[in-house]
Each structure stands twice: as C-alpha cells, then as structure tokens.
Amino acid sequence: PGLILPGPEARITKKFNELPQATRDRVMGALPMGRAGSAEDVAATVLFLCSREAAYVSGETLGITGAV
C-alpha cells in the first residue's frame, strides 16, 4: 500500500464554484494542466495502481494534483 493525495476537496470546489465566472476563468487559466482535476482523474490513477503495470510501485505517496 501507499497513500493517494487527491487535490482540492468538495468543500473547496463548492466555494470555488460560487466565485464570479471571470475569477474562475482566471484561476483555471493559471493552472498548469489548464483545468481542475476530477473524480475520474483520481479513479484512473487508482485503477492504474491496482493493475499489473504498477506492480513495482510500493510504499509511495502519490499526489494527484495536476502539478499544483
């Protein structure tokens, strides 16, 4: 096993979605990946870690942050 650290949680995302659209656009434009992460991004990483391709990954802390 190891540890998976997803990006911002739902509480932060909810607050972000309450900001004016212009502010959200400016923030999204500044993100290295150009978009916010999703549950699907986290799920894809978990699926990879459960696959044979990740058999040599052990005891790591994996941040799923989109380079933030």
Residue frames as a rotation matrix with the C-alpha (Angstrom) as fourth column:
PRO 1
0.560 0.829 0.000 0.00
0.829 -0.560 0.000 0.00
0.000 0.000 -1.000 0.00
GLY 2
-0.702 -0.674 0.229 0.83
0.668 -0.735 -0.116 3.64
0.247 0.072 0.966 -0.11
LEU 3
-0.216 0.599 -0.771 -1.03
0.517 -0.600 -0.611 6.90
-0.828 -0.531 -0.180 0.06
ILE 4
-0.340 0.214 0.916 -3.08
0.868 -0.304 0.393 8.77
0.363 0.928 -0.082 -2.53
LEU 5
-0.447 0.132 -0.885 -3.47
0.481 -0.798 -0.363 12.51
-0.754 -0.588 0.293 -2.06
PRO 6
0.052 0.514 0.856 -6.15
0.984 -0.173 0.044 13.92
0.171 0.840 -0.515 -4.34
GLY 7
-0.738 -0.316 0.597 -6.37
0.349 -0.935 -0.063 17.64
0.578 0.162 0.800 -5.00
PRO 8
-0.820 0.384 0.425 -8.91
-0.552 -0.726 -0.410 20.06
0.151 -0.571 0.807 -3.53
GLU 9
-0.845 0.534 0.023 -11.81
0.461 0.750 -0.474 18.53
-0.270 -0.390 -0.880 -1.72
ALA 10
-0.225 0.872 0.434 -15.51
0.884 -0.004 0.467 19.07
0.409 0.489 -0.770 -2.39
ARG 11
0.434 0.397 -0.809 -15.81
0.776 -0.621 0.111 21.87
-0.458 -0.676 -0.577 0.17
ILE 12
-0.388 -0.665 -0.638 -13.16
0.128 -0.725 0.677 23.94
-0.913 0.181 0.367 -1.63
THR 13
-0.872 0.095 0.481 -14.65
0.489 0.126 0.863 23.13
0.022 0.987 -0.156 -5.02
LYS 14
0.141 0.989 -0.045 -18.08
0.986 -0.137 0.095 24.30
0.088 -0.057 -0.995 -3.85
LYS 15
0.338 -0.095 -0.937 -16.63
0.391 -0.891 0.231 27.64
-0.856 -0.444 -0.264 -2.70
PHE 16
-0.738 -0.671 -0.070 -14.72
0.168 -0.283 0.944 27.97
-0.654 0.685 0.322 -5.97
ASN 17
-0.596 0.570 0.566 -17.91
0.776 0.225 0.590 27.46
0.209 0.790 -0.576 -7.97
GLU 18
0.441 0.769 -0.463 -19.52
0.860 -0.509 -0.026 30.34
-0.256 -0.387 -0.886 -6.06
LEU 19
-0.355 -0.652 -0.670 -16.88
0.330 -0.758 0.563 32.82
-0.875 -0.021 0.484 -7.30
PRO 20
0.462 0.480 -0.746 -17.64
-0.489 -0.563 -0.666 35.13
-0.740 0.672 -0.025 -10.25
GLN 21
0.894 -0.039 0.447 -17.07
0.347 0.691 -0.634 33.50
-0.284 0.722 0.631 -13.65
ALA 22
0.740 -0.653 0.163 -14.24
-0.296 -0.533 -0.793 35.91
0.604 0.539 -0.587 -14.53
THR 23
0.209 -0.652 0.728 -12.38
-0.967 -0.026 0.255 34.93
-0.147 -0.757 -0.636 -11.36
ARG 24
0.538 0.045 0.841 -12.87
-0.131 0.991 0.030 31.21
-0.832 -0.126 0.539 -12.05
ASP 25
0.965 -0.171 0.201 -11.62
0.230 0.171 -0.958 31.66
0.129 0.970 0.204 -15.63
ARG 26
0.500 -0.817 0.288 -8.52
-0.706 -0.577 -0.411 33.49
0.502 0.002 -0.865 -14.40
VAL 27
0.172 -0.406 0.898 -7.74
-0.803 0.470 0.366 30.77
-0.571 -0.784 -0.245 -11.85
MET 28
0.728 0.161 0.667 -8.31
0.143 0.915 -0.377 27.95
-0.671 0.370 0.643 -14.35
GLY 29
0.918 -0.392 0.059 -6.06
-0.044 -0.247 -0.968 29.68
0.394 0.886 -0.244 -16.86
ALA 30
0.271 -0.848 0.456 -3.26
-0.923 -0.364 -0.127 29.76
0.274 -0.386 -0.881 -14.28
LEU 31
0.600 -0.019 0.800 -3.43
-0.418 0.845 0.334 26.02
-0.682 -0.534 0.499 -13.53
PRO 32
-0.447 -0.885 -0.132 -0.55
-0.612 0.195 0.766 24.07
-0.652 0.424 -0.629 -15.10
MET 33
-0.740 0.215 0.637 -2.95
0.446 0.866 0.227 21.48
-0.503 0.452 -0.737 -16.56
GLY 34
-0.937 0.350 0.012 -5.42
-0.246 -0.681 0.690 24.16
0.250 0.643 0.724 -17.67
ARG 35
0.068 0.985 -0.156 -8.31
-0.364 0.171 0.916 22.53
0.929 -0.005 0.370 -15.84
ALA 36
-0.015 0.030 0.999 -9.39
-0.995 0.097 -0.018 21.28
-0.097 -0.995 0.029 -12.45
GLY 37
-0.930 -0.311 -0.194 -8.98
-0.319 0.948 0.006 17.63
0.182 0.068 -0.981 -11.59
SER 38
0.070 0.994 -0.084 -11.96
-0.865 0.102 0.491 15.32
0.496 0.039 0.867 -11.42
ALA 39
0.328 0.151 0.932 -13.03
-0.704 0.698 0.135 12.20
-0.630 -0.700 0.335 -9.59
GLU 40
0.998 0.053 0.018 -12.33
-0.024 0.693 -0.720 10.36
-0.051 0.719 0.693 -12.83
ASP 41
0.359 -0.933 0.023 -8.69
-0.545 -0.230 -0.806 11.52
0.757 0.277 -0.591 -12.72
VAL 42
-0.182 -0.373 0.910 -8.32
-0.971 0.212 -0.108 10.06
-0.152 -0.903 -0.401 -9.23
ALA 43
0.620 0.514 0.593 -10.15
-0.434 0.854 -0.286 6.86
-0.653 -0.080 0.753 -10.21
ALA 44
0.886 -0.333 -0.323 -7.90
-0.212 0.330 -0.920 6.35
0.413 0.883 0.222 -13.25
THR 45
-0.066 -0.953 0.295 -4.84
-0.799 -0.127 -0.588 6.64
0.598 -0.275 -0.753 -11.03
VAL 46
-0.033 0.140 0.990 -6.25
-0.841 0.531 -0.103 4.16
-0.539 -0.836 0.100 -8.52
LEU 47
0.909 0.399 0.121 -7.07
-0.259 0.768 -0.586 1.72
-0.326 0.501 0.801 -11.32
PHE 48
0.507 -0.809 -0.298 -3.52
-0.443 0.052 -0.895 2.03
0.739 0.586 -0.332 -12.63
LEU 49
-0.292 -0.672 0.680 -2.10
-0.928 0.027 -0.372 1.34
0.232 -0.740 -0.632 -9.17
CYS 50
0.231 0.472 0.851 -4.27
-0.628 0.740 -0.240 -1.79
-0.743 -0.479 0.467 -8.95
SER 51
0.909 0.147 -0.390 -3.02
-0.413 0.442 -0.797 -3.05
0.055 0.885 0.462 -12.31
ARG 52
0.715 -0.682 0.156 -0.06
0.651 0.730 0.209 -5.27
-0.256 -0.048 0.965 -13.18
GLU 53
0.410 -0.560 0.720 1.64
0.490 -0.530 -0.692 -2.27
0.769 0.637 0.057 -14.78
ALA 54
0.370 -0.230 0.900 2.11
-0.633 -0.771 0.063 -0.78
0.680 -0.593 -0.431 -11.30
ALA 55
0.829 0.013 -0.560 3.45
0.261 0.875 0.407 -3.98
0.495 -0.483 0.722 -9.75
TYR 56
-0.090 -0.964 -0.249 6.79
0.840 0.061 -0.539 -2.32
0.535 -0.258 0.805 -8.91
VAL 57
-0.231 0.111 0.966 5.20
-0.315 -0.948 0.034 0.72
0.920 -0.297 0.254 -7.22
SER 58
0.214 0.241 -0.947 5.37
0.718 0.619 0.319 0.24
0.663 -0.748 -0.041 -3.48
GLY 59
0.142 -0.123 -0.982 5.03
0.956 -0.239 0.168 2.45
-0.256 -0.963 0.084 -0.44
GLU 60
-0.772 -0.418 0.479 4.78
0.570 -0.788 0.233 5.72
0.279 0.453 0.847 -2.34
THR 61
-0.117 0.723 -0.681 2.81
0.429 -0.581 -0.692 8.86
-0.896 -0.372 -0.242 -1.63
LEU 62
-0.647 -0.043 0.761 1.21
0.761 -0.095 0.642 9.85
0.044 0.995 0.094 -4.90
GLY 63
-0.436 0.480 -0.761 -0.19
0.073 -0.824 -0.561 13.35
-0.897 -0.300 0.325 -5.21
ILE 64
-0.314 0.442 0.840 -2.90
0.950 0.150 0.276 13.68
-0.004 0.884 -0.467 -7.83
THR 65
0.012 0.192 -0.981 -2.73
0.527 -0.835 -0.158 17.45
-0.850 -0.515 -0.111 -8.05
GLY 66
0.742 0.256 0.620 -2.34
0.670 -0.277 -0.688 18.37
-0.004 0.926 -0.377 -11.71
ALA 67
-0.141 -0.948 0.286 1.04
0.835 -0.269 -0.480 19.97
0.532 0.171 0.829 -10.91
VAL 68
0.503 0.346 0.792 -0.45
-0.104 -0.885 0.453 22.46
0.858 -0.310 -0.409 -8.44
